[in-house]
Amino acid sequence: MPNCTSNCAHSLILRPEREQRLLLCRCNRSANLPYCDGSHSPPATGLADRWRRFFRVR
């Protein structure tokens, strides 16, 4: 329940089994909405190039 106190008998404890990153589309060009498929960017040759589009190297 969203409004439960810490001692509420109906509270839920969520423990994710693995970390997963989801990229949500904000340009509405994706064929897989609401997730981004990189349609707004030029074609990329490999997986590493695809991920570089979303994360800037500092």
C-alpha positions as a printed NumPy array, in Angstrom:
array([[  0.   ,   0.   ,   0.   ],
       [  1.473,   3.378,  -0.923],
       [  0.424,   5.122,   2.303],
       [  1.469,   2.397,   4.78 ],
       [  3.587,   3.232,   7.773],
       [  6.746,   1.219,   8.436],
       [  4.892,  -1.173,  10.784],
       [  1.9  ,  -1.728,   8.453],
       [  0.9  ,  -5.382,   8.01 ],
       [  0.041,  -4.787,   4.321],
       [  3.34 ,  -3.191,   3.287],
       [  5.376,  -4.596,   0.392],
       [  9.128,  -5.011,   0.212],
       [ 10.481,  -5.135,  -3.327],
       [ 13.941,  -6.579,  -3.937],
       [ 14.983,  -6.554,  -7.606],
       [ 16.958,  -9.596,  -8.728],
       [ 19.035,  -7.709, -11.289],
       [ 19.709,  -4.155, -12.425],
       [ 18.18 ,  -3.15 , -15.735],
       [ 18.313,   0.171, -17.557],
       [ 15.389,   1.285, -19.641],
       [ 15.592,   4.151, -22.089],
       [ 12.276,   5.884, -22.644],
       [ 11.567,   7.617, -25.954],
       [ 10.904,  11.351, -25.822],
       [ 10.844,  12.073, -29.569],
       [  8.055,   9.572, -30.481],
       [ 10.046,   8.161, -33.442],
       [ 10.643,   4.786, -31.82 ],
       [  8.986,   1.687, -33.259],
       [  8.982,   0.249, -29.739],
       [  7.209,   2.975, -27.711],
       [  7.513,   3.859, -24.868],
       [ 11.097,   2.552, -25.125],
       [ 13.795,   4.254, -27.169],
       [ 15.226,   2.274, -30.083],
       [ 17.568,   5.04 , -31.277],
       [ 15.429,   6.044, -34.289],
       [ 16.288,   9.71 , -33.719],
       [ 20.005,   9.023, -34.288],
       [ 22.024,   7.993, -37.336],
       [ 22.62 ,   4.232, -37.751],
       [ 25.187,   2.626, -35.437],
       [ 27.274,  -0.384, -36.413],
       [ 27.583,  -2.164, -33.068],
       [ 26.085,  -2.411, -29.612],
       [ 28.791,  -0.206, -28.068],
       [ 28.085,   2.538, -30.63 ],
       [ 24.37 ,   2.337, -29.885],
       [ 24.919,   2.823, -26.144],
       [ 27.334,   5.728, -26.754],
       [ 24.423,   7.683, -28.236],
       [ 22.748,   7.778, -24.835],
       [ 25.731,   8.374, -22.548],
       [ 28.23 ,  11.19 , -22.972],
       [ 31.875,  10.468, -22.269],
       [ 33.315,  13.038, -19.862]])
